[in-house]
Amino acid sequence: MNIIETENLTKKFDDFIAVDHITFSVEKGEIFGFLGPNGAGKTTTIKMLTTLLYPSEGSASIAGFNILNQRASVREHIGVVFQEPALDTELTGKENLDFHSRMYGLSQDTRKKRITQVLTLVDLLDKKDVLVKNYSGGMKRRLEIARGLMHSPTVLFLDEPTLGLDAQTRRAIWEYIKQLNKDEGTTIFLTTHYMDEADFLCDRIGIIDHGKILVMDTVDILKKSVGHDVIMLSCSDNEALQKRLEKEPWVSNITPHASFLTLGVERGEEKIPTIFDIARTINVSISSVDVRKPTLDDVFLYYTGRSMREQNPEAPRNRTKKSRGFHLRRRKS
């Protein structure tokens, strides 16, 4: 059963196309990942799916509700954790969750039960009465995930959930995400530009760049699409060696890059001597060679022809102005 359906979903900002006629679906209960560099269209897609932006063209549905004309019903069925923190730091963790659940109309008994459940899930129950301003960055992120789960959403959207966190904290949050997917049965829509994050978490991945979906499948199938092993070669004449190796039936694919070639092959280590022999016959010298199992980096290289690019500060980006924060006063006991 598909819990998310999109058809030709598009968002334009003047002459800039942030999301370009994308069509995809997400199955109930899966962890689905949108993998792409900064500025690829990931956040804009989430904002359309969560009814924060109107599409310029196309449409989508969440849990059977249309994002255009059933917006209130969509919002009842989703939880969202955005890149920018949205916690009230002058309240405790428990108070943040209680306030959020009141906004969804949860009863007092339900609020109390859910607060204990979600804080236990993200390992913050012992910190429930601590002011959020005294939380670490990882604790704040876990609390935001807990808040997104308070009303038992059908779909939880996580936009770059570990952005800016250290490696140890990122790994811990991955474990929490996996656990909540298992324990709560929540469908998770995740955006990231971290290859290892997508690899660890996602059942299926869509690679998006410049607003277009380039490919979509399970992690294993995407890796196999670039070959069982990946050989990376640097040599004196990449073009000549590429043309020669393209004639070999055991090369499943070959991709040129600025200073090297990548080949998808089976039993890569066994093919290295053959590659050196071939290079000698055309007077090409090989300066370096590396053999490994394919990664999502290789998948991205294969489908885009380049590595995951760093954010280009000159590129047009859709950035909403940061809203002014507000705080609730804590009542004195």
C-alpha positions in Angstrom: 0.0 0.0 0.0 1.4 3.4 -1.0 1.1 6.0 1.8 2.6 8.8 -0.3 1.8 9.4 -4.0 3.1 12.3 -6.1 2.4 13.1 -9.7 4.4 15.7 -11.7 5.1 17.6 -8.5 6.7 20.9 -9.4 7.8 24.1 -7.7 9.1 27.2 -9.4 10.4 30.4 -7.9 10.3 33.0 -10.7 12.5 31.5 -13.4 14.2 29.0 -11.0 12.7 25.4 -11.0 13.4 24.0 -7.6 11.5 20.8 -8.1 10.9 19.6 -11.6 7.9 17.4 -12.3 8.8 14.5 -10.0 6.6 11.4 -9.7 7.1 8.8 -7.0 5.4 6.8 -4.3 6.3 5.7 -0.8 5.0 2.4 0.7 3.4 2.2 4.2 5.9 1.4 6.9 9.1 1.9 4.9 12.0 4.3 5.5 12.3 6.2 2.2 15.2 8.5 1.6 15.7 11.5 -0.7 19.4 11.6 -1.3 21.0 14.6 -2.9 23.4 17.6 -2.5 22.4 20.9 -0.9 20.1 22.8 -3.2 18.8 19.6 -5.0 15.2 20.2 -4.1 14.8 17.9 -1.1 13.5 20.5 1.4 11.2 22.1 -1.1 9.7 18.7 -1.8 9.1 18.2 1.9 7.5 21.6 2.3 5.1 20.8 -0.5 4.2 17.4 0.9 3.6 18.9 4.4 1.4 21.7 2.9 3.8 24.5 3.7 4.2 25.4 0.0 1.7 25.1 -2.8 3.0 23.3 -5.8 3.3 25.2 -9.0 2.2 22.2 -10.9 1.2 18.6 -10.1 -0.2 17.2 -6.9 0.4 14.6 -4.2 -1.5 12.7 -1.5 -0.6 11.6 2.0 -2.5 8.7 3.5 -5.1 9.2 0.8 -5.6 13.0 1.5 -4.8 15.5 -1.2 -2.2 18.2 -0.3 -4.1 20.8 -2.3 -7.7 20.5 -1.1 -7.5 18.4 2.1 -4.7 20.2 3.8 -6.0 19.9 7.3 -6.4 16.2 7.0 -2.9 15.9 5.7 -1.5 17.8 8.7 -3.4 15.5 11.1 -1.5 12.5 9.6 2.0 13.8 9.5 4.9 14.8 11.9 7.7 17.0 10.8 11.3 17.6 11.9 12.8 20.4 9.9 16.5 21.4 9.6 16.0 24.5 11.7 15.4 23.9 15.4 11.9 24.7 16.6 12.0 24.0 20.3 11.2 26.5 23.1 14.4 26.5 25.1 12.8 28.1 28.1 10.6 25.1 28.6 11.5 21.6 29.8 11.5 18.7 27.4 8.2 17.5 28.9 6.6 20.9 28.6 7.6 21.2 24.9 5.9 17.9 24.2 2.9 18.8 26.3 2.4 22.1 24.5 2.8 20.4 21.1 0.3 17.7 21.9 -2.3 20.3 23.1 -2.1 21.9 19.7 -3.2 18.5 18.3 -6.1 18.3 20.8 -4.8 15.3 22.7 -6.5 14.6 26.0 -4.6 14.9 29.3 -4.4 11.1 29.8 -3.2 10.6 26.2 -0.7 13.4 26.5 0.8 11.9 29.7 1.0 8.4 28.2 2.5 9.6 24.9 5.1 11.8 26.6 6.4 8.9 28.6 6.3 6.6 25.5 8.2 8.9 23.1 10.7 10.1 25.7 11.5 6.5 26.5 11.9 5.8 22.8 14.5 8.5 22.3 16.2 7.9 25.7 15.3 11.2 27.3 12.8 10.2 30.0 15.4 11.0 32.7 15.8 14.5 31.2 12.1 15.4 30.9 12.2 18.1 33.6 15.5 19.7 32.3 15.2 23.0 30.5 15.9 22.5 26.8 18.5 25.3 26.8 20.6 22.9 28.9 20.3 20.1 26.3 23.1 19.1 24.0 22.6 19.4 20.3 21.9 15.6 20.0 19.4 15.7 22.8 17.6 18.6 21.2 17.4 16.7 17.9 16.1 13.6 19.7 13.5 15.7 21.5 12.3 17.2 18.1 11.9 13.6 16.8 9.9 12.7 19.9 7.7 15.8 19.4 7.0 14.8 15.8 5.7 11.4 17.1 3.5 12.8 19.9 0.2 12.6 17.9 1.1 9.1 16.4 1.5 10.4 12.8 1.1 8.1 9.8 4.2 9.7 8.2 7.1 11.3 9.9 9.2 13.7 7.7 12.8 14.1 8.7 14.6 16.9 6.9 18.4 16.4 7.3 17.9 15.0 10.8 21.6 14.8 11.8 22.9 17.9 10.0 25.7 19.5 12.0 26.0 16.8 14.6 29.1 14.8 15.5 29.6 11.3 14.2 28.8 9.6 17.5 25.6 11.5 18.0 24.5 11.0 14.3 24.9 7.2 14.8 22.8 7.2 17.9 20.0 9.1 16.2 20.1 6.6 13.3 19.5 3.9 15.9 16.6 5.8 17.4 15.1 6.3 13.9 15.4 2.6 13.1 13.8 1.7 16.5 10.8 4.1 16.1 10.1 2.8 12.6 10.0 -0.7 14.1 8.2 0.0 17.3 5.7 2.7 16.1 5.3 1.3 12.5 5.6 4.9 11.3 6.4 5.5 7.6 9.5 7.8 7.5 10.4 10.2 4.7 14.0 11.2 5.2 16.1 13.7 3.3 19.9 13.7 3.5 23.1 14.5 1.7 25.0 12.0 3.8 25.7 8.8 1.9 26.3 6.7 5.0 23.1 7.9 6.6 21.0 6.9 3.6 22.8 3.6 3.3 22.2 2.7 7.0 18.6 3.9 7.3 16.7 3.6 4.1 14.8 0.7 2.5 14.5 2.6 -0.8 16.3 5.7 -2.0 15.5 8.3 -4.7 18.5 10.3 -5.9 17.5 13.9 -6.7 19.6 16.6 -8.2 18.7 20.0 -9.8 15.1 19.2 -8.9 14.9 16.0 -10.9 14.7 12.4 -9.7 17.6 10.5 -11.4 16.9 7.0 -10.1 14.9 5.3 -7.4 15.3 1.8 -6.0 16.5 -0.2 -3.0 20.0 0.4 -1.7 21.2 -3.1 -2.8 19.8 -2.8 -6.3 21.3 0.7 -6.8 24.7 -0.6 -5.7 24.5 -3.6 -8.1 23.6 -1.2 -10.9 27.2 0.0 -11.0 28.7 -3.5 -10.9 29.6 -6.1 -8.3 33.0 -4.4 -7.7 34.2 -0.9 -8.5 37.6 -0.3 -9.9 38.9 3.3 -9.8 41.8 4.0 -12.3 44.1 7.0 -12.8 46.3 6.8 -15.9 48.2 8.8 -18.5 45.3 8.7 -21.1 41.9 8.2 -19.6 40.1 8.6 -22.9 42.2 6.0 -24.7 41.9 3.4 -21.9 38.1 4.0 -21.7 37.6 3.4 -25.4 39.6 0.1 -25.2 38.0 -1.2 -22.0 34.5 -0.5 -23.4 35.1 -3.4 -25.8 35.6 -5.9 -23.0 32.4 -7.9 -22.2 33.3 -8.2 -18.5 33.1 -4.4 -18.0 29.4 -3.8 -17.0 29.8 0.0 -17.1 32.6 2.6 -17.3 32.3 6.2 -16.2 34.9 9.0 -17.0 35.7 11.7 -14.5 38.0 14.6 -14.5 41.1 12.7 -13.5 40.1 9.0 -13.3 37.8 6.3 -14.6 35.4 4.0 -12.6 34.6 0.5 -13.8 31.8 -1.8 -12.7 33.0 -5.4 -12.9 32.6 -8.8 -11.3 35.6 -10.2 -9.3 37.5 -6.9 -9.6 40.8 -8.1 -8.1 41.1 -10.8 -10.7 40.6 -8.2 -13.5 43.5 -5.9 -12.4 46.3 -7.8 -14.2 44.2 -7.9 -17.4 43.6 -4.1 -17.2 47.3 -3.5 -16.9 48.0 -5.8 -19.8 45.4 -3.9 -21.9 46.9 -0.6 -20.9 50.4 -1.7 -22.0 49.2 -2.7 -25.4 47.9 0.9 -26.1 50.9 2.6 -24.4 48.9 3.9 -21.4 50.5 3.9 -18.0 48.4 3.4 -14.9 49.4 5.5 -11.9 46.9 4.3 -9.3 44.2 1.6 -9.0 41.6 0.9 -6.3 39.2 -2.0 -5.9 36.2 -2.1 -3.6 32.6 -2.9 -3.2 30.2 -0.3 -4.6 28.9 2.4 -2.3 26.2 5.0 -2.7 29.0 7.4 -3.6 29.6 5.2 -6.6 25.9 5.2 -7.4 25.8 9.0 -7.3 28.9 9.2 -9.4 27.4 6.8 -11.9 24.0 8.6 -12.3 25.2 12.2 -12.1 28.7 11.9 -13.6 30.2 13.7 -10.6 30.7 13.5 -6.8 28.3 14.9 -4.3 28.9 18.5 -4.8 29.3 21.0 -2.0 26.7 23.7 -1.7 27.2 26.4 -4.2 26.6 29.7 -2.4 25.9 31.4 -5.8 23.2 28.9 -6.8 19.6 30.1 -6.5 18.0 28.7 -3.3 14.6 29.0 -1.8 15.1 30.2 1.7 12.2 31.4 3.8 13.1 34.1 6.3 13.8 32.8 9.7 10.7 33.5 11.9 11.1 35.4 15.1 11.1 33.0 18.0 8.7 33.2 20.9 8.7 31.6 24.3 6.0 30.5 26.7 6.4 31.6 30.2 6.8 28.8 32.7 4.3 29.0 35.5 5.8 29.2 39.0 4.7 26.3 41.1 
